Amino acid sequence: MTLYRTTFGGETFRFADLRETLAAASPLRSGDELAGIAAQTGTARVAAQAVLADLPLATFLNEAVIPYDSDEVTRLILDSHDAAAFAPIRSMTVGGFRDWLLSDAATPERVTALARGLTPEMVAATSKLMRNRDLIAAARKAPVTAAFRTTLGLPGRIGSRLQPNHPSDDMRGIAASILDGLSYGVGDAVIGINPATDNIPNAIALIEMLDELRQRHAIPTQSCVLTHVTNAIEIMARGAPVDLVFQSIAGTEAANAGFGVSLSVLDEAHDAALGLGRGSVGQNVMYFETGQGSALSAEAHHGVDQQTLEARAHAVARRYKPLLVNTVVGFIGPEYLYDGKQIIRAGLEDHFCGKLLGLPMGADVCHTNHAEADQNDMDVLMTLLAHAGATFLIAVPGADDVMLNYQSLSFHDIAYLRNTFGLRAAPEFEAWLEALGLIDAGGHLPDTDAPTRALIAGAA
Amino acid sequence: MTGARGKDPWDRLRAATPARIGLGRAGTAEPLPASLDFQFAHARARDAVHRGVDFGALAAALAPHETILVDSACPDRATYLRRPDLGRRLGPGDWPALDGHPAADLVFVVADGLSADAVQSHAAALIHACAEPLAGLMIGPVVLVRQGRVAIGDAIGARLGARLVVVLIGERPGLTVADSLGAYLTFAPRPGRRDSERNCISNIHGRGGQSHAEAAAKIAWLARAALARSVTGIALKDDVPALAPAGPTRLAERP
């Protein structure tokens, strides 16, 4: 029987079980305080981290934070664990794994080979022993590529989702935002609309509009209307041109039920999308969003901290070999991530955990108006994530999403990351941008607006 | 954008969306005027979150309605933002002002929520606009709540013995609209009611949102239907598709 206790500075700290230790070890955030599971004191937090550090990684294969019999996500995690992939690190403790990840011995080849041998709880525990810089350094060692009409995740590149939302789904308004984004070289990860009205006929109209626009301009990218997965199944059955199937997912069976999904529903949607065979350079057909706090929001957290649950959501995602996964860090509200400091930390954790588990992980670097955050915090997080190797970031016109009423990154911000740090768009999309003159041979925006005028004229 | 010649190609497209398109750029940055516009809108939204409602002025504007001012269990805004559970409960004290009222069909509760501006601008006018469409119903005193969430209406409605509670509350402000009011109807209010047992009318504001008269008509329609059928929530919404809230597909926070 594992004992979760340690002595620090002459004081003994005890934790009831693995779940309580993980929660207490998590860096401070409002969601764990709201759930009543955060460490009571700063010293207790460090003590919990010390307890975690000495735990063998194998502990997580024997002690589930949510019981196997009552949660299909736990069953997925344990039943799909790859013992052969785990073998190189099977004798390590969590702290030993943290040290190894940060050492030169942990090459990208070795780190990426571990993915199927890692459980989300192992990765979450490891992240709790890392500072922000460690999360960046380690995530950079876990590149993940995925492809549909573009290839995402290649070294030296950063993708972007063009998010052209409109408060009443006006087709011309959405098209105007798409043209704006394309003129900044945004959209190689996906052109993805959150519909204001979530019903099937409306979604089909938007999907057809996106497909028509993509074909007219011969844009090598994929589109997605972020409607519920059960709608997507029906929409595909009706023959609409669906590229990617979207769903918000969480890390417990009960929270997923709150979203109206289960593994069997996701299996069905995944099979249907694969059957369409619409990808050209790859067949990664799923797009997932996750976010710390979603399980607590659905009152389905089982006393597990929100960061560990987020990593469990990543385990759900990886079953489907998705093209895109992003945390909506900062969107869910200050009762889960209170301020810029907590949002930045969570964004780096989510990216690290996703990458270690083998996901093409991106982020919606964002905040709401009732969080203690502003665009300065977003600047910091996007810059850090770009250096950590994020697969893609979301961008909207002028950083202002006029439908969901929150602030994300602007199209300008993607251009900033590319120009300042020499990062490039996905190769297929980049070639298209260059052919139209929307970027120059160096990947920079041109001095003239003639290509943008031509793009707008061509769309009229 | 440098090197631009002739008419701005974005002029025609701007009319199609409130999104911040065609801003131009300074290097890869937003031009300064666009940057200041954005920061002004953000500052206005944050002011709406953090400014306190002038409840004295609100009570005066509600006359001749009787008003009762109460506090939630949140002592301040910082706690309110972190602890939605406390914003759903009445603060310490007996609140004797809530006792001794005759049982009403309907009670209005006005909570500051996330936008003081919304409550200050629209709550009194909306309640007055409801007078005619709600004629014939027994309306109780209007309860004003500092640092309140939607569900505090359950405790207040139960205490007053109201058959139906209508909570008017400031919605989360956006950059375009910082003064949007929401209305939540709950039949047989009592602590523990779920969000699925409420009906919501959102986007009550003056920038392309629902007018006071439109919102009042919908509140009255829902209130009479709720009282006739003894239910609110999904069961009632199913019959009123035009009132179904828009469903953005995002991980959502609870009101």
HADDOCK unambig.tbl for C-alpha pairs under 7 A between the chains (distance, minus, plus):
assign (segid A and resid 30 and name CA) (segid B and resid 82 and name CA) 6.26 0.50 0.50
assign (segid A and resid 34 and name CA) (segid B and resid 83 and name CA) 6.19 0.50 0.50
assign (segid A and resid 166 and name CA) (segid B and resid 17 and name CA) 6.85 0.50 0.50
assign (segid A and resid 172 and name CA) (segid B and resid 16 and name CA) 5.87 0.50 0.50
assign (segid A and resid 173 and name CA) (segid B and resid 16 and name CA) 4.42 0.50 0.50
assign (segid A and resid 173 and name CA) (segid B and resid 17 and name CA) 4.50 0.50 0.50
assign (segid A and resid 176 and name CA) (segid B and resid 13 and name CA) 5.64 0.50 0.50
assign (segid A and resid 177 and name CA) (segid B and resid 21 and name CA) 6.24 0.50 0.50
assign (segid A and resid 180 and name CA) (segid B and resid 21 and name CA) 6.00 0.50 0.50
assign (segid A and resid 180 and name CA) (segid B and resid 22 and name CA) 6.38 0.50 0.50
assign (segid A and resid 194 and name CA) (segid B and resid 248 and name CA) 6.39 0.50 0.50
assign (segid A and resid 194 and name CA) (segid B and resid 249 and name CA) 6.38 0.50 0.50
assign (segid A and resid 195 and name CA) (segid B and resid 248 and name CA) 6.11 0.50 0.50
assign (segid A and resid 196 and name CA) (segid B and resid 246 and name CA) 6.08 0.50 0.50
assign (segid A and resid 196 and name CA) (segid B and resid 247 and name CA) 6.43 0.50 0.50
assign (segid A and resid 196 and name CA) (segid B and resid 248 and name CA) 5.38 0.50 0.50
assign (segid A and resid 197 and name CA) (segid B and resid 246 and name CA) 5.19 0.50 0.50
assign (segid A and resid 197 and name CA) (segid B and resid 247 and name CA) 5.72 0.50 0.50
assign (segid A and resid 197 and name CA) (segid B and resid 248 and name CA) 6.71 0.50 0.50
assign (segid A and resid 198 and name CA) (segid B and resid 246 and name CA) 6.93 0.50 0.50
assign (segid A and resid 198 and name CA) (segid B and resid 247 and name CA) 5.33 0.50 0.50
assign (segid A and resid 198 and name CA) (segid B and resid 248 and name CA) 6.51 0.50 0.50
assign (segid A and resid 226 and name CA) (segid B and resid 249 and name CA) 6.37 0.50 0.50
assign (segid A and resid 227 and name CA) (segid B and resid 249 and name CA) 6.07 0.50 0.50
assign (segid A and resid 228 and name CA) (segid B and resid 249 and name CA) 6.79 0.50 0.50
assign (segid A and resid 248 and name CA) (segid B and resid 250 and name CA) 6.82 0.50 0.50
assign (segid A and resid 248 and name CA) (segid B and resid 251 and name CA) 6.58 0.50 0.50
assign (segid A and resid 294 and name CA) (segid B and resid 251 and name CA) 6.42 0.50 0.50
assign (segid A and resid 297 and name CA) (segid B and resid 253 and name CA) 6.34 0.50 0.50
assign (segid A and resid 297 and name CA) (segid B and resid 254 and name CA) 6.77 0.50 0.50
assign (segid A and resid 332 and name CA) (segid B and resid 251 and name CA) 6.73 0.50 0.50
assign (segid A and resid 332 and name CA) (segid B and resid 252 and name CA) 6.30 0.50 0.50
assign (segid A and resid 332 and name CA) (segid B and resid 253 and name CA) 5.70 0.50 0.50
assign (segid A and resid 333 and name CA) (segid B and resid 253 and name CA) 6.81 0.50 0.50
assign (segid A and resid 334 and name CA) (segid B and resid 81 and name CA) 6.23 0.50 0.50
assign (segid A and resid 334 and name CA) (segid B and resid 82 and name CA) 6.18 0.50 0.50
assign (segid A and resid 335 and name CA) (segid B and resid 81 and name CA) 6.01 0.50 0.50
assign (segid A and resid 335 and name CA) (segid B and resid 82 and name CA) 4.29 0.50 0.50
assign (segid A and resid 335 and name CA) (segid B and resid 83 and name CA) 6.32 0.50 0.50
assign (segid A and resid 369 and name CA) (segid B and resid 45 and name CA) 6.25 0.50 0.50
assign (segid A and resid 369 and name CA) (segid B and resid 46 and name CA) 5.86 0.50 0.50
assign (segid A and resid 369 and name CA) (segid B and resid 173 and name CA) 6.54 0.50 0.50
assign (segid A and resid 369 and name CA) (segid B and resid 174 and name CA) 6.83 0.50 0.50
assign (segid A and resid 370 and name CA) (segid B and resid 46 and name CA) 6.59 0.50 0.50
assign (segid A and resid 370 and name CA) (segid B and resid 49 and name CA) 6.33 0.50 0.50
assign (segid A and resid 397 and name CA) (segid B and resid 19 and name CA) 6.14 0.50 0.50
assign (segid A and resid 397 and name CA) (segid B and resid 20 and name CA) 5.14 0.50 0.50
assign (segid A and resid 397 and name CA) (segid B and resid 21 and name CA) 5.48 0.50 0.50
assign (segid A and resid 398 and name CA) (segid B and resid 20 and name CA) 5.07 0.50 0.50
assign (segid A and resid 398 and name CA) (segid B and resid 21 and name CA) 6.81 0.50 0.50
assign (segid A and resid 402 and name CA) (segid B and resid 18 and name CA) 6.88 0.50 0.50
assign (segid A and resid 402 and name CA) (segid B and resid 19 and name CA) 5.93 0.50 0.50
assign (segid A and resid 405 and name CA) (segid B and resid 174 and name CA) 4.76 0.50 0.50
assign (segid A and resid 405 and name CA) (segid B and resid 175 and name CA) 6.96 0.50 0.50
assign (segid A and resid 406 and name CA) (segid B and resid 174 and name CA) 6.38 0.50 0.50
assign (segid A and resid 412 and name CA) (segid B and resid 28 and name CA) 5.53 0.50 0.50
assign (segid A and resid 412 and name CA) (segid B and resid 29 and name CA) 5.80 0.50 0.50
assign (segid A and resid 412 and name CA) (segid B and resid 30 and name CA) 6.65 0.50 0.50
assign (segid A and resid 415 and name CA) (segid B and resid 28 and name CA) 5.84 0.50 0.50
assign (segid A and resid 416 and name CA) (segid B and resid 28 and name CA) 5.32 0.50 0.50
assign (segid A and resid 447 and name CA) (segid B and resid 2 and name CA) 5.91 0.50 0.50
assign (segid A and resid 447 and name CA) (segid B and resid 3 and name CA) 6.31 0.50 0.50
assign (segid A and resid 448 and name CA) (segid B and resid 2 and name CA) 6.40 0.50 0.50
assign (segid A and resid 448 and name CA) (segid B and resid 3 and name CA) 5.10 0.50 0.50
assign (segid A and resid 448 and name CA) (segid B and resid 4 and name CA) 6.58 0.50 0.50
assign (segid A and resid 449 and name CA) (segid B and resid 1 and name CA) 6.73 0.50 0.50
assign (segid A and resid 449 and name CA) (segid B and resid 3 and name CA) 6.68 0.50 0.50
assign (segid A and resid 449 and name CA) (segid B and resid 4 and name CA) 5.83 0.50 0.50
assign (segid A and resid 453 and name CA) (segid B and resid 9 and name CA) 6.30 0.50 0.50
